[in-house]
Amino acid sequence: MAILPGSPPVEVHLKRSARARRFSLRVSRLDGKVTLSMPLRAREGEALAFLKGHEGWLRQTLESMPESAVRPVGLGSVVPVEGRQLLVEQGAGRSIRVEGDSLLVPGDPANAAPRVAAWLKVLARDRLATASTRYAGLVGRRYSTLVLRDTRSRWGSCSPDGRLMYSWRLIMAPPPVLDYVAAHEVAHLVELNHSPAYWAVVERICPGWKAQRAWLHAQGQALHRLRFQD
């Protein structure tokens, strides 16, 4: 990571890529993350010089983004959990728990965000495993493994060997949305494409899926704007 000095300083993630033939700068519209891609053999000094040369464009781009682009999580913030908006508050004891419309987080307030993220990931794995197993049973197939990632480009994927990958942030969406993504990926165990035959499988195991996909298109970006670490 590099820091572009100034007011305010800007964190820039340096990414070496075998595919990169030149330097390129990108600002995520989802969470404001700045990434500078560079060739494998490029020197960091060259990357920093490129960054400095594009400082004007970078700051203008960041300033044009809505203030809601990034929402840090901590005590007093609101976090969606299975579609419910819960207020993060100080809790007692040792475990995170939900009480009414509150998400009670014990311990040091400075650690609230990563603790909430860890709790959400455990819940996401449980819900996604349950949904994936249910849909796999409906299509008469089995998946090999299930992994969670914090992906920004896709909500899930299915590999030819039956490996299912999901974004753990799906646990913040309403349960029918999470179910739809699970059905979408499990259907690839039958048809590893997006042919009419594939969508027929999705329709059979998850009627009403179009409404859930529409929710993701309209609301999904907001789930990526929540920041759980500095």
Secondary structure, DSSP 4 states (H G I P E B T S, - for coil): -EEE-SSS-EEEEEEEESS-SS-EEEE-TTT--EEEEEETT--HHHHHHHHHHTHHHHHHHHHHS-GGG-EE--TT-EEEETTEEEEEEE--SSS-EEETTEEEE-S-GGGHHHHHHHHHHHHHHHHHHHHHHHHHHHHT---SEEEEE--SS-SEEE-TT-EEEEEGGGGGS-HHHHHHHHHHHHHTTT-SS-SHHHHHHHHHHSTTHHHHHHHHHHHHHHHHTEE---
